[in-house]
Amino acid sequence: MRTTRFALFAFFFCAPLLLAQDWAKQALEKSSRHQEWVTLKHDGRSLQAFVVYPEVNHKAAAVVVIHEIFGLSDWARDLADQVAAAGYIAIAPDLLSGFGPKGGGTSDFASTQDAVKAISKLDPAVVTADLDAAADFVKKLPAANGKVAVTGFCWGGGQSFRFATHRQDLRAAFVFYGPPPDSFDTITAPVYGFYAGNDERIGATIPATVEAMKKAGKKYEPVTYEGAGHGFMRSGEDPAGTEPNKKAREEAWKRWSALLKSM
């Protein structure tokens, strides 16, 4: 029930509708980095994932990118490309794989609303298994150095925090405006939070999370970007985005880049 409620709330707070992201699609098309789709098979499932490689001369760390509640949008794939541009192998699984019309994924849904409804019905255990499959795949690539981190946005931000309670070999979890999990005791990776000042639904959870993580002896470093709204990493890139969101996106990216380098 909690997953369903959060999915529905997230839909309204992550709006506007994201069917048209021409600016993100154009950025992807201009990228010089190698991009490919892979099919990951596990537990009778076929999971589609978008992988982008950095242009480097050494083995690279990897980042699992978890999309927003809207599914694997053009922006989510463009964000994966940006992670690769920073020097990391990025893998962005389509967690709606197999759940779309006729067994398709995100791109097969007729509307954003339909994708949101489908995500609200996802089994958390299946989501975890999908993320494990993505992390296992990218960790073992010949171009990878074995280090894996996770990041997520909106609904995906909550999933990245939850995945940190499960996956013991993560080097870090980067949570962008997502809610905390129910428990913290099994977390081993440092968790870095990125939050919006004008997002009290999520912001109100931070003080209790700080205390709970401290009590559990875990590393948790949240930063709130004042004036920004929920979803600022995406809306801050949108040409029609507001200045506070653009500023928050720029500052968050600088912080995130520095943290990635320190893994």
N, C-alpha and C positions, 0 to 999 in steps of 0.2 A: 504493500500500500504506500509506503514512504517513497519508493521509487516512482510510482505513478504520480503521486502528488507533486514531487519535485519536477518531474518531466513536464507536467502541465503548467506549473508556475514558471519554469524556465522558458517555456515557449513564449509567454507574454513578455518576460523581461529580456529575452534575447532578440525580440523583434526589432526591426521590421523583417518582412518576408525576404527570403534569400534565394528565390528562384533565379534572379538575374544578378550575376556578379561578373559582368563583362570586364571590369577593371582587373579582377583577380585572374580571370581566364587569359587576358592579354599578357599579364605578367608571366604566367606560366609558359605561354607560347614563345615568349622572348628569351626564356632561360636557356643558357648553354649547357646546363647540367643534365646528366643522364637520368631520365625518368622512366620508370617501367611499372607495369602492373604484374603482380604475382598472385598465384592462388595457393593458399595455405590450407592443407587438409588435416583435420583433427576430429576425432569423435563423430565421424560421419558427416561433418560439415565441410563446406568449401568456402573459405574466407578470402575475399578479394582485398588486396592491400596495395597501396601506392607507395613506391620506394623511390627515393631520390639520393643520388650519390654526390658527395662533394668532389671538387676538383683539387685534390691534394696528392702528395707523393708519399704518403705514409698511411698506415692502417688507422682508421678513425673510430671514435666512440659513436654510439648509436642512440637515437632518441625515438621512442614510441610516441606518436602524436595522436591524441584522442580528440575526435571532432566534437562540435557542439551538438545540441539536441536536434539540429536540422539534418544530421547525417554528414557524409563526406562531401562537402560542398566544394566549389571551386576555390573558395578562400582557404579551406582547410588544406587542400592540396598545395595551394600557393604558399601557405605557412610552412608546410613540409619542405618546399623548395628553398625557402628562406633559411631554414635550419641547415640545409645542406650547403647553402652559400656561406654559412658561418663556419663550415668545416666538419660537419657531422653527417653520418648516414641517417636519413629520416625514413621512418616507415609509418604510414597512416592507414590503419585498417578501416575498412568500411564495415562497421558493426551492424549494419542493416543487411549485410550479405545474406541472401537466401530468404529474407523476410519481406521482400518487395513483391509487387505483382508478378505472377508466373515465376516465382523463385528468384527474382532479381534483387538488386540492392538499391542504394540511395537514388541513383539516376532514373530508376523505373517508377518512382512514386509520382503521381499526377500533381501533387501539391506539397508545399512545405508542411501544411497541417497534417497530411496523411503520414509523412515521415515522422513528425513529432508523435503522433498517436502510436506508430509502430515502435518507436524507441521507448515509449512509456510502458510498453508491454514486454520488453526484453527481460529475460531471466538473468539476474545478476551473475549466476554461476556460468552461464554461457558467455557473458561479456568477459568475465575473468579468464575463461578458457581461451577465448579469442585473443585477448591481450597477451596471454602466455605464449600462444602460437606465434604472434608477431614478434615478441621479445626473443623467443628461442630462435626464430629464423634469422633475425637481423644480427643477433649475437654471434652466430656461427658463420656469417658470410666471410669469404676470404679477405675482403677489404676491411673487415672490422677488427678492432683490437680487444673485443670481449666486454667492454664497458657499455652498460645500457642504463639510460635514464628514461623517465616517463614524464609527459606533460599533457595537459588537457585544458579545455576551455568550456566555460558554462557547464552544461551537463557533463562534458568530458573532464572538466576540472574536478568535479566530485568523484568521477571514476578514477582519475589519476591518484587522488588521495586514498581512495579505497584500495586501489591496486597496490599501493605502498604497504598496506597491511597484510598483503598476501605474498608479494614477490620479495624474496630475501636478498637477491643479488643486485638490486637496483642501486645505482650510485647516487641518485637524487630523484626527487619527485617535485615537479614544478606545477603548482595548482593555480590556475587563473580563474578567479571569481567562481569557485565551486564550493559546495558545502563539505563539511568534515564527515568522516565515517562514524560509525557507532562506537568503535573502540580504537585504541591507539597502541596497545601493549605489544603487538607483533610487528610494529614498524621498525625497520633497521636503517633505512636511508634518511638523510636529512630532507625535510620538507620545506619548500620555499613558496610562500603565498603571495599572490599579486591580486589586489582587490581595488574596487572602485569606491570612491567616497560617496557617490550618490547611488548606493546599492545596499540599503540597510537590511534588506532581506538576508543577504549573505554577510554583510558587515557585522550584524548583530551576533553572529556565531563566533567571531574571532576571539573575544576575551575568554570565553569558556574553553575554546580550543587551545589557546595559549596556556591556560592553567592545566588542562588535562595532559597536554604534551609535556609540560614541565614536570608534572607529577609522575608521568610514565618514564621520565628520563630521556625524552626524545628531542631532537633538534627541530625547531619550527620557527621560521623567520618570516612573519607576514609584513608586507608593506602595502599601505593604502594610498592610492593616487587621488588626491582631493579634486573635486570637480568633474571627475570622470564618471561615466555611467557603465552599467553592466555590459559586457561585450566590447570593451574599448579596444582590444587588440584587433578585432575585425573592423569595427566602425571607425577606428583611428586611421585605418588605411583607405577606407572608402573616400573617394574625392568629395562626397557630399557630407562627410563626417564633421563633427564640431571640433573647435580648437582644443577644448579641454580633453577630449578623447584622443586627438592626435598627439597632444603633449604627453598624456599618460602612456600612450603606446610607445612613443619614442623613449621615454624614461624607463619603461618596463623592459623594452628590448635591450637597452644598455645594461641594465642590471642582470637580465637573463643571460646575455652573452658572457658577461664576466663570470657568472656562476658556472656556466657550462665549461669554461676554460679551467675552472678550479676542480673539476671532477677528478 
